[in-house]
């Protein structure tokens, strides 16, 4: 039986013990930027445009700007997504290596 929305309790994997080398932390910033680019393109494809305040009715969003122009808090959201994805990949036993 499917769990109802009212009883759903998120249970992400505990990745607190996964340590990343500096090279993967640098990679996470590139992934974070791309996460933002993918999100922005998806929104724009749905008709959203930049607006100084979020307005769901008129499809305006203040984060539809280049990654570099995002407030630090928004960048942190994307960085956390990227870091946790890399940590999960390592936790699952995969190796990430830069090509030559």
MARNU-735383 format. One record per residue (C-alpha): residue in three letters; x, y, z. Coordinates in nm, 3 decimals. Layout:
MARNU-735383
{node "ALA" {X Y Z}}
...
END
This chain:
MARNU-735383
{node "UNK" {0.000 0.000 0.000}}
{node "UNK" {0.128 0.348 -0.087}}
{node "UNK" {0.226 0.574 0.200}}
{node "UNK" {0.000 0.875 0.226}}
{node "UNK" {0.135 1.227 0.199}}
{node "UNK" {0.037 1.286 0.561}}
{node "UNK" {0.256 1.006 0.696}}
{node "UNK" {0.557 1.051 0.469}}
{node "UNK" {0.879 1.104 0.665}}
{node "UNK" {1.187 1.173 0.450}}
{node "UNK" {1.480 0.945 0.527}}
{node "UNK" {1.784 1.044 0.321}}
{node "UNK" {2.097 0.834 0.352}}
{node "UNK" {2.335 0.947 0.624}}
{node "UNK" {2.629 1.087 0.431}}
{node "UNK" {2.791 1.270 0.722}}
{node "UNK" {3.091 1.035 0.725}}
{node "UNK" {3.167 1.077 0.354}}
{node "UNK" {3.466 1.302 0.305}}
{node "UNK" {3.543 1.461 -0.029}}
{node "UNK" {3.883 1.558 -0.165}}
{node "UNK" {3.932 1.918 -0.274}}
{node "UNK" {3.897 1.822 -0.641}}
{node "UNK" {3.542 1.699 -0.582}}
{node "UNK" {3.453 2.008 -0.383}}
{node "UNK" {3.561 2.211 -0.685}}
{node "UNK" {3.348 1.984 -0.904}}
{node "UNK" {3.051 2.047 -0.675}}
{node "UNK" {3.061 2.418 -0.757}}
{node "UNK" {3.043 2.340 -1.129}}
{node "UNK" {2.753 2.102 -1.064}}
{node "UNK" {2.579 2.364 -0.848}}
{node "UNK" {2.600 2.616 -1.131}}
{node "UNK" {2.458 2.362 -1.375}}
{node "UNK" {2.177 2.272 -1.132}}
{node "UNK" {2.079 2.639 -1.137}}
{node "UNK" {2.105 2.655 -1.516}}
{node "UNK" {1.881 2.348 -1.556}}
{node "UNK" {1.628 2.488 -1.307}}
{node "UNK" {1.631 2.830 -1.480}}
{node "UNK" {1.585 2.683 -1.826}}
{node "UNK" {1.299 2.465 -1.704}}
{node "UNK" {1.125 2.766 -1.549}}
{node "UNK" {1.180 2.982 -1.856}}
{node "UNK" {1.050 2.702 -2.081}}
{node "UNK" {0.734 2.713 -1.865}}
{node "UNK" {0.697 3.087 -1.931}}
{node "UNK" {0.861 3.226 -1.616}}
{node "UNK" {1.063 3.548 -1.633}}
{node "UNK" {1.270 3.750 -1.391}}
{node "UNK" {1.087 3.959 -1.134}}
{node "UNK" {1.218 4.128 -0.818}}
{node "UNK" {0.972 3.922 -0.611}}
{node "UNK" {0.827 3.577 -0.664}}
{node "UNK" {0.483 3.596 -0.822}}
{node "UNK" {0.334 3.258 -0.910}}
{node "UNK" {0.033 3.409 -1.087}}
{node "UNK" {0.245 3.616 -1.328}}
{node "UNK" {0.530 3.362 -1.332}}
{node "UNK" {0.798 3.599 -1.203}}
{node "UNK" {1.096 3.480 -0.997}}
{node "UNK" {1.392 3.674 -0.852}}
{node "UNK" {1.633 3.381 -0.900}}
{node "UNK" {1.609 3.382 -1.279}}
{node "UNK" {1.952 3.540 -1.300}}
{node "UNK" {2.298 3.399 -1.376}}
{node "UNK" {2.434 3.176 -1.098}}
{node "UNK" {2.701 3.432 -1.016}}
{node "UNK" {2.430 3.691 -0.941}}
{node "UNK" {2.231 3.471 -0.702}}
{node "UNK" {2.219 3.562 -0.335}}
{node "UNK" {2.463 3.347 -0.135}}
{node "UNK" {2.176 3.160 0.033}}
{node "UNK" {2.044 3.043 -0.304}}
{node "UNK" {2.391 2.934 -0.413}}
{node "UNK" {2.420 2.734 -0.090}}
{node "UNK" {2.098 2.547 -0.176}}
{node "UNK" {2.247 2.444 -0.513}}
{node "UNK" {2.584 2.362 -0.353}}
{node "UNK" {2.419 2.137 -0.095}}
{node "UNK" {2.237 1.953 -0.372}}
{node "UNK" {2.562 1.905 -0.561}}
{node "UNK" {2.769 1.803 -0.257}}
{node "UNK" {2.510 1.554 -0.137}}
{node "UNK" {2.484 1.403 -0.485}}
{node "UNK" {2.862 1.355 -0.504}}
{node "UNK" {2.867 1.213 -0.152}}
{node "UNK" {2.588 0.970 -0.241}}
{node "UNK" {2.777 0.853 -0.551}}
{node "UNK" {3.086 0.785 -0.338}}
{node "UNK" {2.881 0.625 -0.060}}
{node "UNK" {2.732 0.383 -0.313}}
{node "UNK" {3.083 0.274 -0.410}}
{node "UNK" {3.134 0.462 -0.734}}
{node "UNK" {3.454 0.645 -0.816}}
{node "UNK" {3.467 0.988 -0.973}}
{node "UNK" {3.782 1.058 -1.172}}
{node "UNK" {3.866 1.340 -1.405}}
{node "UNK" {3.958 1.229 -1.755}}
{node "UNK" {4.298 1.306 -1.898}}
END
